[in-house]
């Protein structure tokens, strides 16, 4: 059989091994039509018209704006805008949807991608190039007569406007999306980055999926937060010197780090705490409400408790010292419906492990800042939270946490006694954190 396709004004149509693929153009919406014709070689012909409804793309609002001065080098991930300068920048694209401003059409900048060029599709959007990776990453770059350098894992391609067309290497980029097929055609420039260049990042807020960040970042940068709960991730295994502005001492923010807590050193610097690990440094202002430091081995709060700066239950002094591992690790996967097991937080530095697929019937006392319940196998919105008088002392200052695993049938019934104000209102994970006063529970 011989298959022939035609049509498709709002998307590209391909037929490979008798498999029809229709890919909409990025900004397309409305309706489109594709015609398919089949011939059997003996005079038999059949045809079919495919009517396609295209929903307008739902564009996410930017979560940040980064202004990079001349000579800045760093890595960026998230949904946001990157503004450059008249000089040279060297930027690595990590993930998300990133848009570069018009300064990048002057040419000479380097944009690095963490995959081979053939893992991307390219299309022209006005005077800009949009690249979309197989992992969902997208980057929109303005194009000028002088080339920019797009550095893929398999080599460098020049990006410029020449001969009336946008060209990525020798490939002409059209309005329809097409795989990048150009071979490497350039070498990286010899321009050096400025180690003293500091980017300025304005966070813009917005909702996030569980575990996501408003921005992932490396390089030298000053970050300006919002009145809301900001989430910033440190790019893994990349040099960084991040300084957070005073908005972060309001509490409620989260900073995600790639290593375990004990791999970091901490020291007090004025009204801030400085965390260091190799060539990574973070300077974070401290307040009484506290923010969350999300290490690979669990969350710890950073706060001033009225007497000392503390990360979890550890006091941070002016002399640099390594963060301590949790003093004790305790499994919550104990107890039965007939008999709950009594456990103690001992006033801090206890890591309680909860496997959501196994039964947990526990009552915890002496739970305090520095203790953490780490849940695996479930998400925060699957757990239920409420405030009650569980110990029957006449005061509703206890926290009830429950979850039923839909696969294993396991029941998690966790009670934390005397942890809340009697006037606290608790109905979910977010309100429970507010009522407790620190991030006492993590999910992953």
N, C-alpha and C positions, 0 to 999 in steps of 0.2 A: 504494500500500500504506500501511496505517496500522499503526504500531508502538505498543504499550503495554507499559510496564514496571511492575513492582511488587516489593515486598520490599526487602531490604537493611536489616537491622537494625544492622549494624556498619560501615556505610559509606553514602555518598551515591551515588545513581544518577542519571545524566542521559542523555537521548537527544536529540542535536542532529544534524540532517541525516543521520538513520538511523545515527548512530555512537553506540554505547553506551559510556559511561564509568562505571567504578566506582572511587570514591575511598575508601579505608578511613579510619575515624576514627583519630586519632593513637595511642591506646592499645589499639586493637582487636587481638584475636588469636583463633585458633580457626577456626570455619567460618561461612559465611553463604550465603544462597540468594537468587537473583533470578529472577523469572519474566518471560519475554518472550512477548508475544502479537502475532500479525500477522493483520490483516484486509485482504482485498482489495476490500471494498465490494460484492461480489456474493454474499456468503454464505460465502465461503471463509475458514476460520480455521485457523491453526497456532499452536502454542505450544511453548515449550521452557523447561526449568528449568536454570539455571546454578548449579552448586555451586562455591563459592569457598572456597579454603583460605587463611587469613591467617596469616602468620608473625608472631610477636611481634616488635616493633621492637627492634633492637639499639642500646641507648642507650650513647653514649660517656661514659666517666668524665670529670668536669670536669678541665681542665688547669690551672685557676687559680681563685683567689678574689680579687676586687677589692673593697676597702672604700673607698667614696667619702664624704668628709666633706661637710658643708654647704657649698654654693657651688662644688663641684668641677665642672669642665667638661672633657670629653675624649672621645676616640673609642676604641672597644673592638671587637676581633674575636677569634674563637676559640671554644672550647667551655669555658664557665666560668660562675661565679656572681658576681653583682654585688650587693653589700650597700650600702644607702644610709644615710641618717641622717634625723633628724626635719626637716631643712631641705631646701633646694632643690638639685637636681642637674640638669645638662644633659649628656646622654650621647648620643653618636652611635653607632649600631650599624653595624658594618662588614661582618661576615661570621661564619659559624659558627652555634653554638647557644648562646644566652645566656639565663640565667634570672635574674630580678630578685627580690630578697628582699621580705618583707612590708612593709618601710618605704615602698615605693613605692605602697602603697594609701592613704597619707595624702593623696595628690594634690599638685598644684602642680609636679611635676617635668616636664621636657621630655625626650622620647626622639625622636631624629631618625633617619629612614630615608632611604636614598639612592635611592629609587625612588618612583614614583607609587603611590597607595594601591591602585589596581586591579591592581597586580602582586603583591598579597598575598592569601592566604586566611586567614580568621579562624575560630577555634572557641573555645568555652568549655571550660575545664578546671577544674572546681570553682569557686573564686572568682577565677580568673585567666583572662586572655586569652592565647591563643597565636596568633602571627602567623607564617606561613610564606611566604617570598618565592619568586618564580619561579626565583631563583638558588640556592635551597636554604637560605638564611638563615632562622633561626627565633629568635623572641624570646618569652619567656613573662613576662607582666607581671601582678602582682596588682592587683585592682581594688577601689576603695573608693567611698564616697559623694561625696567631693570629686574633681573631675576632674583627671586627668593630661593632658598635652598631647602627642599623637603627631603629630610634624611630618614629613609626607611631602613629596615634591618638588612635589606639586600642592596643598598646603595643609595646614592643621592640623585634626585631629579631636580632640574631647574623648573621654576614656575614663573611664567612671564606672558605678556600680551605681545604677540608678534604676527605680522602678516594678516591682521584683522581677526585673529583668533587667540583664545586662551590656550596655551600649550604647557603641558606637563611632560617635560622631556620632549620627545618627538611626537607625542600623542596630542592631537587636537581634542579639546574638551568641549563637547556639545551640550545642549540643554537637556538631552536625555541621559539618564544614568547609564554608565558603562564601566566595566571592570578596568582597572588601571593595567595597561599592558606595556607601557613605556619602559625601556631599559635605562639603567643608570647612565647619565650623560655629563655629570659634573663631579667635582671634588668639593669638600667643605672649604669655606674660606679660612684664611689664616688669622682672621680677626680674633682678638682675645677678649674674653669677658672681663668685666670690672668686678673684682671681689668685694668692693665697697658699695656697689649699687644695691639699693634697697627698694623693693616694690611696695606699693601701698594697696592693701586689699580692703574694700568696703563690702562687708557682708550685707545681704539684702533680705535675709530671712526666707520664709517659705516652708511648706510642709515637706517631710522626708519619709521615705520608706524606712522600715525598721533596720537599723544598723548602717544606714547611709550617712554621708556627710554633706554639708553645704559646699565644702571645698576640700580637696586634697592637695597638699602643697609641699614644695621644698624650695631651697634657695633662701636668700635673705629677704625678709618681709615684715612689715608692720601691719597688723590686722585690727580693723575697727569693727566692733560688734554692733548688734542691735539690742533693743530692750527685751527681745524674746530669747528663746533658747537656741543658741547657735551651736553648730556641730562642725568642728574642724579636725581634719585628719592629717597627720604627718606622713608624707610620702615615704614608703619603706626603703631603707638602705640608700638614701640620697642625702647629700650635705644640706643642712638647714640651719638657719638662725632666725627663729620666729619670735617676734615680740608682740604681745597682746595688749590692746589698749585697756583703759580703766573700766570700760563697760563689762569686762569679764569678771570684775569683782562683785557684780550684782548677784551672781549665783545662777544655777540652772543650766549653764552651758556644758558641753561635753567636748573633750579633746581626746582624739583617738591616737594611740601610740602603737608601734608595731611590735615592740619587745615586751618581755616580762618585766614586772616592776623592779625586780632586783638587778636588772641590767642598767638601770638609770641611777645617776647621782643627783642629789638635790641639795640646795642651800638657799638660805634666805638672802634676798637682795633688796633692802629697803622694805617696801610694802608688797613685794613680789617674791615669788619662788622661782628659782632658775633650775631647770632640769637639763641634764647633759648626758649624752651617750655617744662616744666617739666624736664624729664631726657633726652631730646634731645638738642643737640647743634651743630651749624654749623658755621665755621669760613671761610669767603669768601672774597678774595681780591677784591678791587674795582678799576675800571678804568673809563675812560671818555666815552668809547663806551657803556658800560652798559651790564648787563646780565638780564635775566628774572627770577623772582621768581614767580612760579606758585602756588598760594594759592588756597584753595577750593572755595573761592569767587572771583577769578579772578587773572589775571597777574599783577605784578608790576615790574617796572624796578629798578635795583640797579646800581647806577652810581655816579661818582663825576662830578658835573656840573661846576667845576672851582672855586666854593666857599665852597661847602658843600657836604658831602656824603648824598645821598638821596635814599629812597625807595619810589617809586612813587613821590608824591610831598612833602613827609615828610622828614625833615632834621634829620640825625642821629648823635647824640652827644656822648661824652665819658661816659655820665651818662646813665644807662640803662633806657629804656622807652618802653611802649607798643606801637605796631603799631596801627595806627588809622584806623577805618573803613572808607570807602569812605564817604566823606562829603555829597555827593548828588548822588542819583540814578535817572536816567532819562530814560524813555522808548523811543525807536526809532520807535515804531510801531504807527506812526502818519503820517498825511499828505495824500495828494491825488495826482493823476497824474496831476491835474490842479494847485495844490498849495502845494509846499513844506513848511515845518515848520522850522523856524529858531531856532536853539538851540545853547547854549554857553557852552564851557568847563570851562570857568571862570578861566583858568590858572592852572588847576590841580585838582586831587582828585574827579573827577566825573566819575561814572560808568554808561555808556550808555548800556541799555539792548536791544538786537535785537532778536526778535523771527522770525526766517527765514520764517515761514509759514504765516506771516502776512505782509501786505503792510507797507513799510517804505519809505517816501519821505521827507528827511530832509537835511538841510544845517547847518553844525556845524562850528562855529567860536571859536577862543581862545582855540583851542585844544592844550594841552601841555603834557609834560612828567608827569605822574601821573594819567592822564585820561586813560580810557580803554573802548573799545567797546567789550562787551561780547555777542557772538552769540550762540544761541541754535537752534538745529534742522537742522544744515548743517555743512559741513566741509570746511576747508580753500580752498581746490582745486576746490570747487564749486562756489566760489565767483570770480568775475572779478575785476581787478584793473588797473587803468591807471592814468597818470598825464595829467592835462589839465588847460586851463585858464577858469575856471567855472564862476568866478565873473567878467570877462571881463575887468580886469584892465590892460591888456596888458602883464601879466606875467603868464606863465604856472607853477604856484607853488601850484596848488590845486590837491587834490586826489579824484578821482571818484571811487566809489565802487558799484557794482551792482550784483544782484542775482535774478533769477526767480525760484520760487518753483515749481517743476514738478507736485506735487500733488494738492496743494491748488490753484496754479496759482498766488500766491502773488508775487508782485514785490518789491524788496528792492533797493532803489536808495539813496545812502548816499554820500553826498559831504562834504569834509573837506577842508576848505579854508585856504590858506596861510600856509601850513604845510610842503611844500617841497622846495628844491632848484630848481630853474628854469631849471637847467641842469640835474636833476634826470631822470633816465630811469626806468619806472615802467611797469611791464607786468604781475606780479602775486603777491601772498601774500609775498613770500620771498623777492622779490625786493622792495615791498612796505615798509616792515620793515626796510630794509637797507636805503631807501630814507628818511623815517620819522626820523630814528635815534634811535628808541626804539620800543619795542613790544607794539603796540597800540591796538591790537585786539586779542581776544582769541575765540576758538571754542570748543564747548562741548555739 
